[in-house]
Amino acid sequence: MTAVRPARSARRIAGIGAGTLRHVVLLAGAGLMIAPFLYMIAISFTPNSYVLTTPPQFIPENPTLDNYAQALDAQDIPRYFLNSLLVAVVSTVLSVLLSSMMAYAFARFRFPGREVIFRILLVGLMIPAVMLLIPQFVLAKHLGLLDSLGGLVVFYVAGSLALNTFLLRGFLEQTPAELDEAMQMDGANAWTRYWRLALPLAKPGLATATIFTFLACWDEFAWALTIINDPDSRTLPVAIRLLAGQGNNAVQWGVVFAASVMAVVPVIVVFLVFQRYFVQGLVSGAVKG
């Protein structure tokens, strides 16, 4: 008994030490990830003459709102904000709706070439988006989608379907097939089973797809810069790039970061709205995986 107690004490101390080390590493990682964001917020409230001070100041000595006022005056930020919001919301709704239908078909129906078609769909995940800019531009020109918000929506939806279908198929395949069969025996058609059974059970997957899609559409820059020339149709990332100007010497970083902080707000709101289902989906995947 006397030999067992020291062994247990040693294991307990080792466990406490390992837990402490794990928390320290996680806190350090979280600090590294959040430090640039906190610095961006600090600079957005810092007068331009104090922006590039060394060492960096995370708490401004003389905070000011002038950067936000200049950002709103320099560009038509409210219009570009609404343009980005409209494009991101419409693209997210269409992408999640269409990809959930496709995922339900792949998860519940058996038809010739199902796996082949699914693998062809996943090929889109292997192609870098930059390589598709020129083909997409030519296609958008033939379809009359250049210089329009509709051209952004169409290609944002097309670009996100593969990933969302892949994610949602996994969630739908985890739901019991017996429930689907029971509804079918009660006379429910495929649409009823999809709308009333599959979608409610796949809320964690839908939340994950919604967050990823909204973030991708909201932050997208290259395609918006490529096809949008009309100043009234610009999106917020393009407007922020114009705020930065052409030369690094003339950049007013306080103004740029103020506009960037305003651009981050919708992303945070979307995550806060869907975080409960998002975390539930991560936990569910970890347990069932």
PAGUKE-737333 format. One line per 3 residues: number of its first residue (from 1); their letters; for each residue x, y negated, z negated of N, C-alpha, C. Coordinates in nm, 2 decimals. Layout:
// PAGUKE-737333
NUM	a	X/Y/Z/X/Y/Z/X/Y/Z ~ ...
//
This chain:
// PAGUKE-737333
1	mta	0.08/0.12/0.00/0.00/0.00/0.00/0.09/-0.12/0.00 ~ 0.20/-0.12/-0.08/0.28/-0.24/-0.08/0.35/-0.27/0.05 ~ 0.37/-0.16/0.13/0.43/-0.18/0.26/0.33/-0.23/0.37
4	vrp	0.20/-0.19/0.35/0.10/-0.23/0.44/0.07/-0.38/0.43 ~ 0.07/-0.44/0.31/0.03/-0.58/0.29/0.13/-0.67/0.36 ~ 0.26/-0.65/0.35/0.35/-0.74/0.42/0.34/-0.73/0.57
7	ars	0.31/-0.61/0.62/0.29/-0.59/0.77/0.16/-0.67/0.81 ~ 0.05/-0.66/0.73/-0.07/-0.74/0.77/-0.04/-0.89/0.76 ~ 0.03/-0.93/0.66/0.07/-1.07/0.65/0.15/-1.12/0.77
10	arr	0.24/-1.03/0.81/0.33/-1.07/0.92/0.25/-1.08/1.05 ~ 0.15/-0.99/1.07/0.07/-1.00/1.19/-0.02/-1.12/1.18 ~ -0.07/-1.15/1.06/-0.16/-1.27/1.05/-0.08/-1.40/1.08
13	iag	0.04/-1.40/1.03/0.12/-1.52/1.05/0.16/-1.53/1.20 ~ 0.19/-1.42/1.26/0.22/-1.41/1.41/0.10/-1.46/1.49 ~ -0.02/-1.41/1.45/-0.14/-1.45/1.52/-0.17/-1.60/1.51
16	iga	-0.15/-1.66/1.39/-0.17/-1.80/1.37/-0.07/-1.88/1.45 ~ 0.06/-1.83/1.45/0.16/-1.90/1.53/0.13/-1.89/1.68 ~ 0.08/-1.78/1.73/0.05/-1.77/1.87/-0.07/-1.86/1.90
19	gtl	-0.17/-1.86/1.81/-0.29/-1.95/1.84/-0.25/-2.10/1.84 ~ -0.16/-2.14/1.75/-0.11/-2.27/1.74/-0.04/-2.31/1.87 ~ 0.05/-2.22/1.91/0.13/-2.24/2.04/0.04/-2.26/2.16
22	rhv	-0.07/-2.17/2.16/-0.16/-2.18/2.27/-0.24/-2.31/2.28 ~ -0.28/-2.36/2.16/-0.35/-2.49/2.15/-0.25/-2.60/2.19 ~ -0.13/-2.59/2.15/-0.03/-2.70/2.19/-0.01/-2.70/2.34
25	vll	0.00/-2.59/2.40/0.02/-2.58/2.54/-0.10/-2.63/2.62 ~ -0.22/-2.60/2.57/-0.34/-2.64/2.63/-0.36/-2.79/2.62 ~ -0.33/-2.85/2.50/-0.34/-2.99/2.48/-0.24/-3.07/2.57
28	aga	-0.12/-3.01/2.58/-0.02/-3.07/2.66/-0.06/-3.07/2.81 ~ -0.12/-2.96/2.85/-0.17/-2.96/2.99/-0.28/-3.05/3.01 ~ -0.38/-3.06/2.92/-0.49/-3.15/2.93/-0.44/-3.30/2.93
31	glm	-0.34/-3.33/2.85/-0.28/-3.46/2.85/-0.22/-3.50/2.98 ~ -0.15/-3.41/3.04/-0.09/-3.43/3.17/-0.19/-3.46/3.28 ~ -0.30/-3.39/3.27/-0.41/-3.40/3.37/-0.49/-3.53/3.35
34	iap	-0.51/-3.57/3.23/-0.59/-3.69/3.21/-0.51/-3.82/3.20 ~ -0.38/-3.81/3.19/-0.30/-3.93/3.18/-0.31/-4.02/3.30 ~ -0.31/-3.97/3.42/-0.32/-4.06/3.54/-0.46/-4.13/3.54
37	fly	-0.56/-4.06/3.50/-0.70/-4.12/3.50/-0.71/-4.23/3.39 ~ -0.65/-4.21/3.27/-0.65/-4.31/3.17/-0.57/-4.43/3.22 ~ -0.46/-4.40/3.28/-0.37/-4.51/3.33/-0.45/-4.59/3.44
40	mia	-0.52/-4.53/3.52/-0.60/-4.60/3.62/-0.70/-4.69/3.56 ~ -0.77/-4.64/3.45/-0.87/-4.72/3.38/-0.80/-4.84/3.32 ~ -0.68/-4.82/3.26/-0.61/-4.93/3.19/-0.57/-5.03/3.29
43	isf	-0.52/-4.99/3.41/-0.47/-5.09/3.51/-0.59/-5.17/3.56 ~ -0.71/-5.10/3.57/-0.83/-5.18/3.62/-0.87/-5.29/3.53 ~ -0.83/-5.29/3.41/-0.86/-5.40/3.32/-0.74/-5.49/3.29
46	tpn	-0.63/-5.47/3.36/-0.50/-5.54/3.34/-0.49/-5.65/3.45 ~ -0.45/-5.77/3.41/-0.42/-5.88/3.51/-0.31/-5.83/3.60 ~ -0.32/-5.88/3.73/-0.23/-5.83/3.83/-0.09/-5.85/3.80
49	syv	-0.06/-5.96/3.73/0.08/-5.99/3.70/0.15/-5.90/3.60 ~ 0.06/-5.82/3.53/0.12/-5.73/3.43/0.10/-5.58/3.47 ~ 0.07/-5.56/3.60/0.03/-5.42/3.64/0.15/-5.33/3.64
52	ltt	0.27/-5.37/3.69/0.38/-5.29/3.70/0.48/-5.30/3.59 ~ 0.44/-5.32/3.47/0.53/-5.33/3.36/0.59/-5.20/3.32 ~ 0.70/-5.20/3.26/0.77/-5.08/3.22/0.81/-5.09/3.07
55	ppq	0.77/-4.99/2.99/0.70/-4.87/3.02/0.55/-4.89/3.05 ~ 0.48/-4.80/3.11/0.34/-4.82/3.14/0.25/-4.84/3.01 ~ 0.16/-4.93/3.02/0.07/-4.96/2.91/-0.07/-4.90/2.93
58	fip	-0.10/-4.81/2.84/-0.23/-4.74/2.85/-0.34/-4.83/2.78 ~ -0.30/-4.93/2.71/-0.40/-5.02/2.64/-0.36/-5.16/2.68 ~ -0.43/-5.23/2.77/-0.40/-5.36/2.81/-0.39/-5.46/2.70
61	enp	-0.29/-5.55/2.70/-0.28/-5.65/2.60/-0.39/-5.76/2.62 ~ -0.41/-5.80/2.74/-0.51/-5.90/2.77/-0.61/-5.85/2.87 ~ -0.70/-5.76/2.83/-0.80/-5.70/2.92/-0.89/-5.80/2.99
64	tld	-0.92/-5.78/3.11/-1.00/-5.87/3.19/-1.09/-5.79/3.29 ~ -1.20/-5.85/3.33/-1.29/-5.79/3.43/-1.27/-5.86/3.56 ~ -1.17/-5.94/3.58/-1.15/-6.01/3.71/-1.12/-5.91/3.82
67	nya	-1.06/-5.80/3.79/-1.03/-5.70/3.90/-1.16/-5.64/3.96 ~ -1.26/-5.62/3.87/-1.39/-5.56/3.92/-1.46/-5.67/4.00 ~ -1.45/-5.80/3.96/-1.52/-5.90/4.03/-1.45/-5.92/4.17
70	qal	-1.32/-5.91/4.17/-1.25/-5.93/4.30/-1.28/-5.81/4.39 ~ -1.29/-5.69/4.33/-1.32/-5.57/4.42/-1.46/-5.58/4.48 ~ -1.55/-5.63/4.41/-1.69/-5.65/4.46/-1.69/-5.76/4.56
73	daq	-1.61/-5.86/4.55/-1.61/-5.98/4.64/-1.52/-5.95/4.77 ~ -1.42/-5.87/4.75/-1.33/-5.85/4.87/-1.39/-5.76/4.97 ~ -1.46/-5.66/4.93/-1.53/-5.57/5.02/-1.68/-5.56/4.98
76	dip	-1.76/-5.52/5.07/-1.90/-5.50/5.04/-1.92/-5.36/4.97 ~ -1.86/-5.36/4.85/-1.86/-5.23/4.77/-2.00/-5.18/4.75 ~ -2.10/-5.26/4.71/-2.24/-5.20/4.69/-2.29/-5.12/4.82
79	ryf	-2.27/-5.18/4.93/-2.32/-5.12/5.06/-2.24/-4.99/5.08 ~ -2.11/-4.99/5.06/-2.03/-4.87/5.09/-2.06/-4.76/4.98 ~ -2.08/-4.81/4.86/-2.12/-4.72/4.75/-2.25/-4.64/4.79
82	lns	-2.35/-4.72/4.84/-2.48/-4.65/4.88/-2.46/-4.56/5.00 ~ -2.37/-4.60/5.09/-2.35/-4.52/5.21/-2.29/-4.38/5.16 ~ -2.19/-4.39/5.07/-2.13/-4.27/5.02/-2.23/-4.18/4.94
85	llv	-2.31/-4.25/4.86/-2.40/-4.18/4.78/-2.51/-4.11/4.87 ~ -2.56/-4.18/4.97/-2.65/-4.12/5.06/-2.59/-4.00/5.14 ~ -2.47/-4.02/5.19/-2.41/-3.91/5.26/-2.38/-3.79/5.17
88	avv	-2.33/-3.81/5.05/-2.30/-3.70/4.96/-2.42/-3.63/4.91 ~ -2.53/-3.70/4.88/-2.65/-3.64/4.83/-2.72/-3.55/4.94 ~ -2.73/-3.61/5.06/-2.80/-3.54/5.17/-2.72/-3.42/5.21
91	stv	-2.59/-3.44/5.22/-2.50/-3.32/5.26/-2.50/-3.21/5.15 ~ -2.50/-3.25/5.02/-2.50/-3.15/4.92/-2.63/-3.07/4.92 ~ -2.75/-3.14/4.93/-2.88/-3.08/4.93/-2.89/-2.98/5.05
94	lsv	-2.85/-3.03/5.17/-2.86/-2.94/5.28/-2.77/-2.82/5.28 ~ -2.64/-2.85/5.23/-2.55/-2.74/5.23/-2.59/-2.63/5.12 ~ -2.63/-2.67/5.01/-2.67/-2.58/4.90/-2.79/-2.50/4.94
97	lls	-2.89/-2.57/5.01/-3.01/-2.50/5.05/-2.98/-2.40/5.16 ~ -2.91/-2.44/5.26/-2.88/-2.35/5.37/-2.78/-2.23/5.33 ~ -2.68/-2.27/5.25/-2.59/-2.16/5.21/-2.66/-2.06/5.11
100	smm	-2.75/-2.11/5.03/-2.82/-2.02/4.94/-2.91/-1.92/5.02 ~ -2.97/-1.97/5.13/-3.05/-1.89/5.22/-2.96/-1.78/5.28 ~ -2.85/-1.83/5.33/-2.76/-1.73/5.40/-2.70/-1.63/5.29
103	aya	-2.67/-1.68/5.17/-2.62/-1.59/5.07/-2.73/-1.48/5.03 ~ -2.85/-1.53/5.02/-2.96/-1.43/4.99/-2.98/-1.33/5.10 ~ -2.96/-1.37/5.22/-2.98/-1.27/5.33/-2.86/-1.17/5.33
106	far	-2.74/-1.22/5.30/-2.62/-1.13/5.30/-2.63/-1.04/5.17 ~ -2.69/-1.08/5.06/-2.70/-1.01/4.94/-2.81/-0.90/4.94 ~ -2.92/-0.93/5.00/-3.04/-0.85/4.98/-3.09/-0.77/5.11
109	frf	-3.05/-0.82/5.23/-3.09/-0.75/5.35/-2.98/-0.67/5.41 ~ -3.02/-0.56/5.47/-2.93/-0.48/5.54/-2.96/-0.49/5.69 ~ -2.86/-0.54/5.77/-2.88/-0.55/5.91/-2.75/-0.52/5.99
112	pgr	-2.75/-0.48/6.11/-2.63/-0.45/6.18/-2.53/-0.57/6.19 ~ -2.41/-0.54/6.16/-2.30/-0.64/6.17/-2.30/-0.74/6.05 ~ -2.37/-0.70/5.94/-2.37/-0.79/5.83/-2.24/-0.83/5.78
115	evi	-2.15/-0.73/5.75/-2.02/-0.76/5.70/-1.93/-0.82/5.80 ~ -1.95/-0.79/5.92/-1.87/-0.85/6.03/-1.90/-1.00/6.04 ~ -2.03/-1.03/6.04/-2.07/-1.17/6.04/-2.02/-1.25/5.92
118	fri	-2.03/-1.19/5.80/-1.98/-1.25/5.68/-1.83/-1.28/5.69 ~ -1.76/-1.19/5.74/-1.61/-1.21/5.75/-1.58/-1.32/5.85 ~ -1.65/-1.32/5.96/-1.63/-1.43/6.06/-1.66/-1.56/5.99
121	llv	-1.77/-1.57/5.91/-1.80/-1.69/5.84/-1.68/-1.73/5.75 ~ -1.62/-1.64/5.68/-1.51/-1.67/5.59/-1.38/-1.71/5.66 ~ -1.38/-1.69/5.79/-1.26/-1.74/5.86/-1.25/-1.89/5.85
124	glm	-1.36/-1.96/5.84/-1.36/-2.10/5.83/-1.28/-2.15/5.70 ~ -1.27/-2.06/5.60/-1.20/-2.10/5.48/-1.05/-2.10/5.50 ~ -1.00/-2.03/5.61/-0.86/-2.01/5.63/-0.80/-2.12/5.72
127	ipa	-0.89/-2.21/5.78/-0.84/-2.31/5.88/-0.83/-2.44/5.81 ~ -0.72/-2.51/5.81/-0.70/-2.64/5.74/-0.80/-2.74/5.81 ~ -0.86/-2.82/5.73/-0.95/-2.92/5.78/-0.89/-3.02/5.88
130	vml	-0.76/-3.05/5.86/-0.69/-3.15/5.94/-0.68/-3.10/6.09 ~ -0.67/-2.96/6.10/-0.66/-2.91/6.24/-0.79/-2.92/6.32 ~ -0.90/-2.94/6.25/-1.03/-2.94/6.31/-1.07/-3.09/6.35
133	lip	-0.99/-3.19/6.31/-1.03/-3.32/6.33/-1.05/-3.35/6.48 ~ -0.96/-3.32/6.57/-0.97/-3.35/6.71/-1.09/-3.27/6.77 ~ -1.10/-3.14/6.75/-1.22/-3.07/6.81/-1.35/-3.12/6.76
136	qfv	-1.36/-3.16/6.63/-1.48/-3.21/6.57/-1.51/-3.35/6.63 ~ -1.41/-3.43/6.66/-1.43/-3.56/6.72/-1.48/-3.55/6.86 ~ -1.43/-3.45/6.94/-1.48/-3.43/7.07/-1.62/-3.38/7.07
139	lak	-1.65/-3.29/6.98/-1.79/-3.24/6.97/-1.88/-3.35/6.92 ~ -1.84/-3.43/6.82/-1.93/-3.54/6.78/-1.95/-3.64/6.89 ~ -1.85/-3.66/6.97/-1.87/-3.76/7.09/-1.98/-3.70/7.18
142	hlg	-1.97/-3.57/7.21/-2.07/-3.52/7.31/-2.21/-3.52/7.24 ~ -2.22/-3.50/7.11/-2.35/-3.50/7.04/-2.40/-3.64/7.01 ~ -2.32/-3.74/7.04/-2.37/-3.88/7.00/-2.37/-3.91/6.85
145	lld	-2.27/-3.85/6.78/-2.27/-3.86/6.64/-2.16/-3.95/6.59 ~ -2.09/-4.02/6.68/-1.98/-4.10/6.64/-2.04/-4.23/6.58 ~ -1.96/-4.29/6.48/-2.00/-4.42/6.42/-2.14/-4.41/6.36
148	slg	-2.17/-4.30/6.29/-2.30/-4.29/6.22/-2.28/-4.21/6.10 ~ -2.36/-4.23/6.00/-2.36/-4.15/5.88/-2.41/-4.01/5.91 ~ -2.50/-3.99/6.01/-2.54/-3.86/6.05/-2.43/-3.77/6.09
151	glv	-2.33/-3.83/6.16/-2.21/-3.76/6.20/-2.13/-3.71/6.08 ~ -2.13/-3.78/5.97/-2.06/-3.74/5.85/-2.14/-3.62/5.79 ~ -2.27/-3.63/5.78/-2.36/-3.53/5.71/-2.35/-3.40/5.79
154	vfy	-2.36/-3.40/5.92/-2.36/-3.28/6.00/-2.23/-3.20/5.97 ~ -2.11/-3.27/5.98/-1.99/-3.20/5.97/-1.95/-3.17/5.82 ~ -2.00/-3.25/5.73/-1.98/-3.21/5.59/-2.05/-3.08/5.55
157	vag	-2.18/-3.07/5.60/-2.26/-2.95/5.58/-2.19/-2.83/5.64 ~ -2.15/-2.85/5.77/-2.09/-2.74/5.84/-1.96/-2.69/5.77 ~ -1.88/-2.79/5.72/-1.76/-2.75/5.65/-1.77/-2.69/5.52
160	sla	-1.88/-2.70/5.45/-1.90/-2.65/5.32/-1.98/-2.52/5.31 ~ -2.04/-2.48/5.42/-2.13/-2.36/5.42/-2.06/-2.24/5.39 ~ -1.94/-2.22/5.44/-1.86/-2.09/5.42/-1.83/-2.07/5.27
163	lnt	-1.78/-2.17/5.21/-1.74/-2.16/5.07/-1.86/-2.14/4.98 ~ -1.97/-2.22/5.00/-2.09/-2.20/4.92/-2.16/-2.07/4.94 ~ -2.16/-2.02/5.06/-2.22/-1.89/5.09/-2.14/-1.78/5.02
166	fll	-2.01/-1.79/5.02/-1.92/-1.69/4.95/-1.95/-1.70/4.80 ~ -1.96/-1.81/4.74/-1.98/-1.82/4.60/-2.12/-1.77/4.56 ~ -2.22/-1.81/4.64/-2.36/-1.78/4.60/-2.39/-1.63/4.63
169	rgf	-2.33/-1.57/4.73/-2.35/-1.43/4.75/-2.31/-1.35/4.63 ~ -2.20/-1.38/4.57/-2.15/-1.31/4.45/-2.25/-1.32/4.34 ~ -2.31/-1.44/4.31/-2.41/-1.46/4.21/-2.53/-1.38/4.24
172	leq	-2.58/-1.38/4.36/-2.71/-1.32/4.39/-2.69/-1.17/4.39 ~ -2.57/-1.12/4.42/-2.55/-0.97/4.42/-2.55/-0.92/4.27 ~ -2.52/-1.01/4.18/-2.52/-0.97/4.03/-2.66/-0.96/3.98
175	tpa	-2.76/-1.02/4.04/-2.90/-1.02/3.99/-2.95/-0.88/4.02 ~ -3.03/-0.83/3.93/-3.09/-0.69/3.94/-3.17/-0.68/4.07 ~ -3.14/-0.58/4.15/-3.22/-0.56/4.28/-3.36/-0.51/4.24
178	eld	-3.38/-0.45/4.12/-3.51/-0.40/4.09/-3.61/-0.51/4.08 ~ -3.57/-0.63/4.03/-3.67/-0.74/4.03/-3.72/-0.78/4.16 ~ -3.63/-0.78/4.26/-3.66/-0.81/4.40/-3.76/-0.71/4.45
181	eam	-3.73/-0.58/4.43/-3.81/-0.47/4.48/-3.95/-0.48/4.41 ~ -3.96/-0.51/4.28/-4.09/-0.52/4.21/-4.17/-0.63/4.27 ~ -4.11/-0.75/4.30/-4.19/-0.85/4.37/-4.23/-0.81/4.51
184	qmd	-4.15/-0.74/4.58/-4.19/-0.69/4.71/-4.30/-0.60/4.71 ~ -4.31/-0.51/4.60/-4.42/-0.42/4.59/-4.55/-0.49/4.56 ~ -4.53/-0.61/4.49/-4.65/-0.69/4.46/-4.70/-0.77/4.57
187	gan	-4.63/-0.76/4.69/-4.68/-0.83/4.81/-4.60/-0.96/4.83 ~ -4.50/-0.99/4.76/-4.42/-1.12/4.78/-4.34/-1.10/4.91 ~ -4.34/-1.20/4.99/-4.26/-1.20/5.11/-4.12/-1.25/5.08
190	awt	-4.03/-1.25/5.18/-3.89/-1.28/5.16/-3.87/-1.42/5.11 ~ -3.95/-1.52/5.16/-3.94/-1.66/5.11/-3.98/-1.67/4.97 ~ -4.08/-1.61/4.93/-4.13/-1.61/4.79/-4.02/-1.55/4.70
193	ryw	-3.97/-1.44/4.74/-3.87/-1.38/4.65/-3.74/-1.47/4.64 ~ -3.71/-1.53/4.75/-3.59/-1.62/4.75/-3.62/-1.74/4.66 ~ -3.73/-1.80/4.68/-3.76/-1.93/4.61/-3.79/-1.91/4.46
196	rla	-3.87/-1.81/4.43/-3.92/-1.79/4.29/-3.83/-1.70/4.21 ~ -3.75/-1.62/4.27/-3.67/-1.53/4.19/-3.52/-1.55/4.21 ~ -3.47/-1.56/4.33/-3.33/-1.57/4.35/-3.27/-1.70/4.30
199	lpl	-3.34/-1.81/4.34/-3.29/-1.94/4.31/-3.28/-1.96/4.16 ~ -3.39/-1.93/4.08/-3.38/-1.96/3.94/-3.28/-1.87/3.87 ~ -3.26/-1.75/3.92/-3.15/-1.66/3.85/-3.01/-1.71/3.89
202	akp	-3.00/-1.78/4.00/-2.87/-1.82/4.05/-2.83/-1.97/4.01 ~ -2.90/-2.02/3.91/-2.87/-2.16/3.87/-2.72/-2.19/3.84 ~ -2.65/-2.10/3.77/-2.51/-2.12/3.75/-2.43/-2.14/3.88
205	gla	-2.46/-2.05/3.98/-2.39/-2.05/4.11/-2.43/-2.18/4.18 ~ -2.56/-2.22/4.18/-2.61/-2.34/4.25/-2.54/-2.46/4.19 ~ -2.53/-2.46/4.06/-2.46/-2.58/3.99/-2.31/-2.59/4.04
208	tat	-2.25/-2.47/4.04/-2.11/-2.47/4.09/-2.09/-2.52/4.23 ~ -2.18/-2.47/4.32/-2.18/-2.51/4.46/-2.21/-2.66/4.47 ~ -2.31/-2.71/4.39/-2.34/-2.85/4.39/-2.23/-2.94/4.35
211	ift	-2.16/-2.91/4.25/-2.05/-2.99/4.20/-1.94/-2.99/4.30 ~ -1.90/-2.88/4.35/-1.79/-2.87/4.45/-1.82/-2.94/4.58 ~ -1.95/-2.93/4.63/-1.99/-2.99/4.75/-2.00/-3.14/4.74
214	fla	-2.06/-3.19/4.63/-2.07/-3.33/4.61/-1.93/-3.40/4.60 ~ -1.85/-3.33/4.52/-1.71/-3.39/4.51/-1.64/-3.39/4.64 ~ -1.65/-3.29/4.72/-1.58/-3.29/4.85/-1.64/-3.39/4.94
217	cwd	-1.77/-3.41/4.95/-1.83/-3.51/5.04/-1.80/-3.65/4.99 ~ -1.81/-3.67/4.86/-1.79/-3.80/4.80/-1.65/-3.85/4.82 ~ -1.55/-3.77/4.81/-1.41/-3.81/4.82/-1.35/-3.80/4.96
220	efa	-1.42/-3.74/5.06/-1.37/-3.72/5.19/-1.33/-3.85/5.26 ~ -1.21/-3.85/5.31/-1.15/-3.97/5.37/-1.12/-3.96/5.52 ~ -1.05/-3.85/5.56/-1.00/-3.84/5.69/-1.10/-3.84/5.80
223	wal	-1.21/-3.76/5.78/-1.32/-3.76/5.89/-1.39/-3.89/5.89 ~ -1.42/-3.95/5.77/-1.49/-4.08/5.77/-1.41/-4.18/5.84 ~ -1.28/-4.18/5.82/-1.19/-4.28/5.88/-1.18/-4.26/6.03
226	tii	-1.20/-4.13/6.08/-1.18/-4.10/6.22/-1.30/-4.14/6.30 ~ -1.42/-4.12/6.25/-1.54/-4.15/6.34/-1.62/-4.28/6.30 ~ -1.59/-4.34/6.19/-1.66/-4.46/6.15/-1.58/-4.59/6.19
229	ndp	-1.63/-4.67/6.28/-1.58/-4.80/6.31/-1.66/-4.92/6.27 ~ -1.79/-4.89/6.26/-1.88/-5.00/6.22/-1.86/-5.03/6.07 ~ -1.83/-5.16/6.04/-1.81/-5.19/5.90/-1.93/-5.16/5.81
232	dsr	-2.05/-5.17/5.87/-2.17/-5.14/5.79/-2.19/-4.99/5.75 ~ -2.12/-4.90/5.82/-2.13/-4.76/5.80/-2.01/-4.70/5.73 ~ -1.92/-4.78/5.68/-1.81/-4.73/5.61/-1.85/-4.66/5.48
235	tlp	-1.77/-4.57/5.43/-1.79/-4.51/5.30/-1.69/-4.56/5.20 ~ -1.71/-4.53/5.08/-1.63/-4.59/4.97/-1.48/-4.56/4.98 ~ -1.44/-4.43/5.01/-1.30/-4.41/5.02/-1.23/-4.49/5.12
238	vai	-1.30/-4.51/5.24/-1.24/-4.60/5.34/-1.23/-4.74/5.29 ~ -1.33/-4.79/5.22/-1.33/-4.93/5.17/-1.22/-4.95/5.07 ~ -1.19/-4.85/4.99/-1.08/-4.86/4.89/-0.95/-4.86/4.96
241	rll	-0.94/-4.78/5.07/-0.81/-4.79/5.14/-0.79/-4.92/5.20 ~ -0.90/-4.99/5.25/-0.88/-5.12/5.30/-0.85/-5.22/5.20 ~ -0.89/-5.20/5.07/-0.85/-5.29/4.96/-0.70/-5.28/4.94
244	agq	-0.64/-5.16/4.96/-0.50/-5.15/4.94/-0.42/-5.22/5.04 ~ -0.48/-5.26/5.16/-0.40/-5.33/5.26/-0.31/-5.24/5.33 ~ -0.22/-5.30/5.41/-0.12/-5.23/5.49/0.02/-5.22/5.43
247	gnn	0.05/-5.32/5.34/0.19/-5.32/5.29/0.19/-5.30/5.14 ~ 0.28/-5.23/5.08/0.28/-5.20/4.94/0.31/-5.33/4.86 ~ 0.38/-5.43/4.92/0.42/-5.55/4.84/0.30/-5.63/4.81
250	avq	0.19/-5.63/4.90/0.08/-5.71/4.88/-0.04/-5.65/4.81 ~ -0.02/-5.52/4.77/-0.13/-5.45/4.71/-0.16/-5.50/4.57 ~ -0.29/-5.53/4.55/-0.33/-5.57/4.41/-0.39/-5.44/4.35
253	wgv	-0.30/-5.38/4.28/-0.34/-5.24/4.22/-0.45/-5.25/4.12 ~ -0.46/-5.36/4.05/-0.57/-5.38/3.96/-0.70/-5.37/4.03 ~ -0.71/-5.44/4.14/-0.84/-5.44/4.22/-0.87/-5.30/4.28
256	vfa	-0.76/-5.24/4.33/-0.78/-5.10/4.39/-0.82/-5.00/4.28 ~ -0.76/-5.01/4.17/-0.80/-4.92/4.06/-0.94/-4.95/4.00 ~ -0.98/-5.07/4.00/-1.11/-5.11/3.96/-1.22/-5.05/4.05
259	asv	-1.19/-5.05/4.18/-1.28/-4.99/4.28/-1.28/-4.84/4.27 ~ -1.16/-4.78/4.23/-1.15/-4.64/4.22/-1.23/-4.59/4.09 ~ -1.23/-4.67/3.99/-1.30/-4.64/3.87/-1.45/-4.63/3.90
262	mav	-1.50/-4.73/3.98/-1.64/-4.73/4.02/-1.67/-4.61/4.10 ~ -1.58/-4.57/4.18/-1.60/-4.45/4.27/-1.61/-4.32/4.19 ~ -1.54/-4.32/4.07/-1.54/-4.19/3.99/-1.67/-4.17/3.92
265	vpv	-1.74/-4.28/3.89/-1.86/-4.27/3.81/-1.97/-4.17/3.86 ~ -2.00/-4.17/3.99/-2.10/-4.07/4.03/-2.06/-3.92/4.01 ~ -1.93/-3.90/4.03/-1.88/-3.76/4.01/-1.89/-3.72/3.87
268	ivv	-1.86/-3.81/3.78/-1.88/-3.78/3.63/-2.02/-3.75/3.60 ~ -2.11/-3.83/3.66/-2.26/-3.81/3.63/-2.30/-3.68/3.68 ~ -2.26/-3.64/3.80/-2.30/-3.51/3.86/-2.25/-3.40/3.77
271	flv	-2.13/-3.41/3.73/-2.07/-3.30/3.64/-2.15/-3.29/3.51 ~ -2.18/-3.41/3.45/-2.25/-3.40/3.32/-2.39/-3.34/3.34 ~ -2.45/-3.37/3.45/-2.59/-3.32/3.47/-2.59/-3.17/3.49
274	fqr	-2.48/-3.11/3.56/-2.48/-2.97/3.59/-2.38/-2.89/3.51 ~ -2.32/-2.96/3.41/-2.21/-2.89/3.34/-2.26/-2.76/3.26 ~ -2.38/-2.77/3.21/-2.43/-2.66/3.13/-2.44/-2.53/3.21
277	yfv	-2.49/-2.54/3.33/-2.50/-2.43/3.42/-2.36/-2.40/3.48 ~ -2.28/-2.50/3.50/-2.15/-2.47/3.56/-2.06/-2.39/3.46 ~ -2.06/-2.43/3.33/-1.99/-2.35/3.23/-2.05/-2.21/3.21
280	qgl	-2.18/-2.21/3.22/-2.25/-2.08/3.21/-2.21/-1.98/3.32 ~ -2.19/-2.04/3.44/-2.15/-1.96/3.55/-2.00/-1.91/3.54 ~ -1.92/-2.00/3.48/-1.78/-1.95/3.46/-1.77/-1.84/3.36
283	vsg	-1.85/-1.86/3.25/-1.85/-1.75/3.15/-1.91/-1.63/3.20 ~ -2.02/-1.64/3.28/-2.08/-1.52/3.33/-1.98/-1.44/3.43 ~ -1.91/-1.52/3.51/-1.81/-1.46/3.60/-1.70/-1.39/3.52
286	avk	-1.66/-1.45/3.41/-1.55/-1.40/3.33/-1.59/-1.27/3.26 ~ -1.72/-1.26/3.21/-1.77/-1.14/3.15/-1.79/-1.03/3.24 ~ -1.86/-1.06/3.36/-1.90/-0.96/3.45/-1.78/-0.92/3.54
289	g	-1.68/-1.01/3.55/-1.57/-0.97/3.64/-1.48/-0.87/3.58
//
